[in-house]
Amino acid sequence: MAGRNRWVLLAIAWCVALNLRGISISVSPLLPFIKNDLGLTYAEAGLLFSTPTILMSVFGFPGGWLADTIGMKRTLTLGLVLILAGAALRATAPGFGMLVLWTALLGAGMGISGPGLTRMVKDRFADLPGTATGIYTSGIVMGATLATWLTYPYLLRWTGSWKGTFWVWSAVALFALLGWVLLAPSGDGAGRGAPKIAGIWRDRTVWKLNIIFLAQGFVFYSLASWIPTYYHELGLALKTSTRILAVFIFLNLPSSLIIPYVSDKTGGTKTSLIVSCAILLPAALGMSFFPLALTWVYPFLMGSAMGGILALSFALPLQYVEPRLVGSVAGANLLVGYGGTFAGPVIIGWVHDLTGGFTGGWLLVIASIVLLMVTAWRLPKQVY
């Protein structure tokens, strides 16, 4: 594939990735309005936010198998169709049951799409796996950032209702689908056949990659869920506490680009992952035990490390798995990773209920960072 054309492909993939978090996270700022309009309980409202994560876990592995069998073009097309259908149909949902159903549909599309992007990098960017993965991962981070920033109050005010904002995000999904169908190359995976995937569940290296993906997701979602509440309970204004979270999330964007790029240049994905954890760990310790000492430094350091860890966790299958199984292993990472990630914010909240504070929960986050670092250190030398 010509050099210029593959960078066009990566630009389209970035637009695809924009839909893999933002379109579901956009629900979060709207939950109070949805809850009031539909008369939901807090548990029901929370289910709307968590449903896509559950479905991404369930459909990640089938999506990886599809990517290895029929190629990234068809797999991502299918995933985007489901995302678009679910995103649009939820804007027409008359009640809670249908809203959950259509939200589940778009979550399934996200699960199918994720491994397709990993397969694309292996097929088209084998010489720059970290850089290419970092670029499309930055689309995931940007989608989450825009969803958090724009949905409330801007899109809600512009459209006049929370259902109106769903139509806007549906348009974003439609744009990505059209761009992908019209511009992405065809033929990938044609005649490749279904790979034999049973063995990956007995592969120790694959399980190390699963643990890394699980640990980074547990850390990110736990921090993203509870940082504002944590600092608000320490006496800061809610507006200030929310800005601390915004700094953490925003710094994920440059680090998701820079750290994988450095990794490609130095040939040290494993080393880059360990160093990133070494930056993240003391910041998490400081936030847990001396939260008001360096209040703005902690989110800066954690965000600067976390975005790179996310991108590298997506890139690891490219370097530790034989090429024909890359999509399937990426799907296994999603199955195990998002299955466990879903529990993170719930466990932190449960520990708070038991102890009356966040220290116990943050100790679990710190333990997850240590687990991530140790598992990365025990990875073998890069194979592919």
C-alpha positions in Angstrom: 0.0 0.0 0.0 1.5 3.4 -1.0 2.8 5.5 1.8 0.5 8.4 1.3 -2.6 6.1 1.0 -1.9 4.3 4.2 -1.8 7.6 6.1 -5.1 8.5 4.6 -6.3 5.1 5.9 -5.0 6.0 9.4 -6.8 9.3 9.3 -10.1 7.4 8.6 -9.3 5.0 11.4 -8.9 7.9 13.7 -12.4 9.0 12.8 -13.6 5.5 13.5 -11.9 5.4 16.8 -13.6 8.7 17.8 -16.8 6.7 18.0 -15.4 3.9 20.2 -15.8 5.8 23.5 -17.3 9.2 22.9 -20.7 8.0 21.6 -21.2 6.1 24.8 -19.6 8.5 27.3 -21.8 11.2 26.0 -24.6 9.6 28.1 -22.8 10.5 31.3 -23.4 14.2 31.4 -27.0 13.6 30.4 -27.9 11.0 33.1 -29.6 13.5 35.5 -31.9 14.6 32.6 -32.6 11.1 31.4 -33.3 9.9 35.0 -35.8 12.6 35.6 -37.6 12.3 32.3 -38.0 8.6 32.4 -38.4 8.3 36.2 -35.4 6.0 36.6 -33.6 4.8 39.7 -29.9 5.5 40.2 -29.2 1.9 39.4 -31.1 2.0 36.2 -29.4 5.3 35.2 -26.0 3.7 36.0 -26.9 0.7 33.8 -27.2 3.1 30.8 -23.6 4.1 31.3 -22.2 0.7 32.0 -24.0 -1.3 29.3 -21.7 -0.4 26.4 -18.7 -1.6 28.5 -20.3 -4.9 29.2 -21.2 -5.4 25.5 -17.7 -4.4 24.4 -16.3 -7.2 26.5 -18.8 -9.8 25.2 -18.3 -8.9 21.5 -14.6 -8.1 21.6 -13.6 -11.7 21.1 -16.0 -12.4 18.2 -14.9 -9.1 16.7 -11.2 -10.3 16.8 -12.1 -13.6 15.2 -13.9 -11.8 12.4 -11.0 -9.4 11.9 -8.6 -12.4 11.5 -11.1 -14.2 9.2 -12.7 -11.7 6.9 -10.3 -8.8 7.3 -10.4 -5.3 8.9 -12.5 -3.7 6.1 -15.6 -5.9 6.5 -15.2 -6.2 10.3 -15.1 -2.5 10.9 -17.9 -1.9 8.4 -20.1 -4.3 10.4 -19.1 -2.7 13.7 -19.8 0.8 12.5 -23.2 -0.2 11.1 -24.2 -1.5 14.5 -22.8 1.6 16.2 -24.8 3.9 13.9 -28.0 1.8 14.2 -27.8 1.7 18.0 -26.9 5.4 18.3 -29.8 6.5 16.1 -32.4 4.1 17.4 -31.8 5.2 21.0 -32.8 8.7 20.0 -36.3 7.2 19.2 -36.6 5.0 22.3 -39.9 5.5 24.1 -38.8 4.2 27.4 -36.0 2.7 29.5 -36.2 -0.9 28.1 -35.7 0.1 24.5 -33.1 2.7 25.5 -31.0 -0.1 27.1 -31.5 -2.4 24.1 -30.3 0.2 21.5 -27.4 1.2 23.8 -26.4 -2.5 24.0 -26.5 -2.6 20.2 -24.0 0.2 19.8 -21.9 -1.4 22.5 -21.8 -4.6 20.5 -20.6 -2.5 17.5 -17.8 -1.0 19.6 -16.7 -4.5 20.7 -16.5 -5.7 17.1 -14.7 -2.6 15.9 -11.9 -2.5 18.4 -9.9 -5.6 17.2 -10.5 -4.5 13.6 -8.3 -1.5 14.2 -5.6 -3.7 15.7 -5.8 -5.9 12.6 -5.5 -2.8 10.4 -2.2 -1.8 12.1 -0.8 -5.3 11.7 -1.7 -5.4 8.0 -0.7 -1.9 7.1 1.7 -0.5 9.7 3.8 -3.4 10.8 6.9 -1.2 10.6 5.3 1.4 13.0 3.0 -0.5 15.3 3.3 1.9 18.3 3.0 5.1 16.3 0.0 3.9 14.3 -1.7 2.5 17.4 -1.0 5.7 19.3 -2.6 7.8 16.5 -5.9 5.9 16.4 -5.9 5.6 20.2 -5.7 9.3 20.4 -9.0 9.3 18.5 -10.5 7.2 21.3 -9.3 9.7 23.9 -10.4 12.7 21.8 -13.9 11.2 21.4 -14.2 10.8 25.2 -12.9 14.4 25.7 -15.3 15.9 23.2 -18.2 13.9 24.6 -17.5 15.2 28.1 -17.0 18.8 27.1 -19.6 19.3 24.3 -22.6 17.2 25.3 -23.5 19.3 28.3 -24.3 22.2 28.1 -23.5 22.9 24.4 -25.2 20.1 22.4 -28.1 19.9 24.9 -28.8 23.6 24.6 -28.4 23.5 20.8 -30.7 20.5 20.2 -33.1 21.2 23.0 -33.3 17.7 24.5 -31.1 14.8 25.5 -32.5 12.8 22.6 -31.4 15.6 20.3 -27.8 15.1 21.4 -28.0 11.4 20.4 -28.9 12.5 16.8 -25.7 14.6 16.7 -23.5 11.7 17.8 -25.3 9.5 15.3 -24.2 11.9 12.6 -20.6 11.5 13.7 -21.0 7.7 13.4 -22.5 8.1 9.9 -19.6 10.3 8.8 -17.1 7.7 10.0 -19.0 4.8 8.3 -19.2 6.6 5.0 -15.6 7.6 5.1 -14.6 4.0 5.9 -16.7 2.3 3.3 -15.7 4.7 0.5 -12.0 5.2 1.3 -10.6 2.2 3.2 -9.0 -0.5 0.9 -10.8 -3.8 0.3 -9.5 -7.3 0.1 -7.9 -7.7 3.6 -8.4 -11.2 4.9 -9.9 -12.5 1.7 -9.2 -16.3 1.6 -7.3 -16.2 4.9 -9.8 -18.6 6.5 -10.8 -18.9 10.2 -7.7 -19.1 12.5 -7.5 -21.8 15.2 -8.1 -19.8 18.3 -8.5 -22.4 21.1 -4.8 -22.3 21.9 -4.7 -18.7 22.8 -6.4 -19.4 26.1 -3.6 -21.7 27.1 -0.8 -19.2 26.0 0.9 -17.6 29.0 2.0 -14.6 27.0 -1.6 -13.9 25.9 -2.7 -14.0 29.5 -0.1 -11.5 30.4 -1.5 -9.2 27.7 -5.0 -9.8 29.1 -3.8 -8.9 32.6 -2.1 -5.7 31.4 -5.2 -4.6 29.5 -7.4 -5.4 32.6 -5.1 -3.6 35.0 -4.9 -0.4 32.9 -8.6 -0.3 32.4 -9.3 -0.8 36.1 -7.0 2.1 37.0 -8.3 4.5 34.3 -12.0 3.9 34.9 -11.6 4.0 38.7 -9.8 7.3 38.6 -12.1 8.8 36.0 -15.2 7.8 38.0 -14.2 9.0 41.5 -11.6 11.8 41.3 -14.2 14.6 41.4 -16.1 13.0 44.3 -12.8 12.3 46.2 -11.6 15.9 46.0 -15.0 17.3 46.7 -15.2 15.3 49.9 -11.8 16.8 50.8 -13.3 20.2 50.7 -12.7 21.5 47.2 -15.5 23.0 45.2 -17.1 20.5 42.8 -16.2 22.7 39.8 -12.5 22.6 40.9 -12.7 18.8 41.5 -14.1 18.3 38.0 -11.3 20.4 36.5 -8.8 18.1 38.2 -10.4 15.2 36.3 -10.3 17.2 33.1 -6.6 17.7 33.4 -6.1 14.0 33.9 -8.2 13.1 30.9 -6.8 15.8 28.6 -3.2 14.8 29.3 -4.1 11.3 28.1 -4.2 12.7 24.5 -0.6 13.8 24.0 0.8 10.9 25.9 -1.1 8.4 23.8 0.8 9.8 20.8 4.2 10.6 22.2 4.9 7.5 24.2 4.2 4.9 21.4 6.2 7.0 19.0 9.2 6.9 21.3 8.6 3.2 21.8 8.9 2.7 18.0 12.0 4.8 17.8 13.8 3.0 20.6 12.3 -0.5 20.0 11.3 -0.7 23.6 7.5 -1.2 24.1 8.1 -3.2 27.2 10.5 -0.6 28.6 8.1 2.2 27.7 5.3 0.5 29.5 7.4 0.0 32.7 8.6 3.6 32.7 5.1 4.9 32.2 4.0 2.8 35.2 6.9 4.2 37.2 5.6 7.7 36.5 2.0 6.7 37.3 2.7 4.9 40.6 4.2 7.7 42.7 1.5 10.1 41.5 -1.2 7.7 42.5 0.5 7.2 45.9 0.7 11.0 46.4 -2.9 11.5 45.5 -4.0 8.7 47.9 -2.0 9.8 51.0 -1.1 13.5 50.4 -3.9 14.7 48.1 -3.7 18.4 48.8 0.0 18.7 48.8 0.5 18.7 45.0 -3.2 18.7 43.9 -2.6 19.7 40.3 0.7 17.8 39.8 -0.9 14.4 40.4 -3.4 14.5 37.5 -0.8 16.0 35.3 1.6 13.1 35.9 -1.1 10.4 35.9 -2.6 11.7 32.6 0.9 11.9 31.0 1.5 8.3 31.8 -2.0 6.8 31.4 -2.6 7.7 27.7 0.7 6.0 26.7 -0.2 2.9 28.8 -3.6 2.7 27.0 -2.0 2.9 23.6 0.7 0.5 24.4 -1.8 -2.1 25.8 -3.5 -1.9 22.4 -0.2 -2.3 20.6 1.2 -5.3 22.5 -0.6 -8.1 20.5 1.1 -6.7 17.4 4.5 -7.6 18.9 3.8 -10.7 20.9 1.4 -12.7 18.8 1.8 -14.4 15.5 0.2 -12.3 12.7 -2.7 -14.5 11.9 -4.0 -14.3 15.5 -3.6 -10.6 16.2 -7.2 -9.7 15.9 -8.4 -12.7 18.0 -5.9 -11.9 20.8 -6.9 -8.2 20.7 -10.5 -9.5 21.1 -9.4 -11.7 24.1 -7.9 -8.6 25.7 -11.2 -6.8 25.3 -13.2 -9.7 26.7 -11.0 -10.1 29.8 -10.1 -6.4 30.1 -13.5 -4.7 29.8 -15.1 -7.5 31.7 -13.0 -6.6 34.7 -12.9 -2.9 34.1 -16.6 -2.7 34.5 -16.2 -3.7 38.1 -13.6 -1.1 39.0 -15.8 1.9 39.7 -18.3 -0.3 41.5 -15.6 -1.9 43.8 -14.2 1.5 44.6 -17.7 2.8 45.6 -18.3 -0.4 47.6 -15.1 0.0 49.6 -16.1 3.6 50.2 -19.4 2.5 51.6 -17.6 0.0 53.9 -14.9 2.3 55.1 -16.3 5.8 54.8 -13.4 7.0 52.5 -11.5 6.4 49.4 -8.1 5.3 50.8 -9.0 1.6 50.6 -10.1 1.9 47.1 -7.1 3.8 46.0 -4.9 1.0 47.5 -6.6 -1.3 45.0 -5.7 1.1 42.2 -2.1 1.2 43.4 -2.0 -2.6 43.6 -3.3 -2.7 40.0 -0.5 -0.4 38.8 2.1 -2.6 40.6 0.5 -5.7 38.9 0.6 -3.9 35.5 4.3 -3.0 36.0 5.3 -6.5 37.2 3.4 -8.2 34.4 5.0 -5.9 31.8 8.5 -6.7 33.3 7.8 -10.4 33.0 6.9 -10.2 29.3 9.4 -12.1 27.1 11.4 -10.3 24.5 9.4 -8.9 21.6 8.7 -11.8 19.1 7.2 -10.1 16.0 
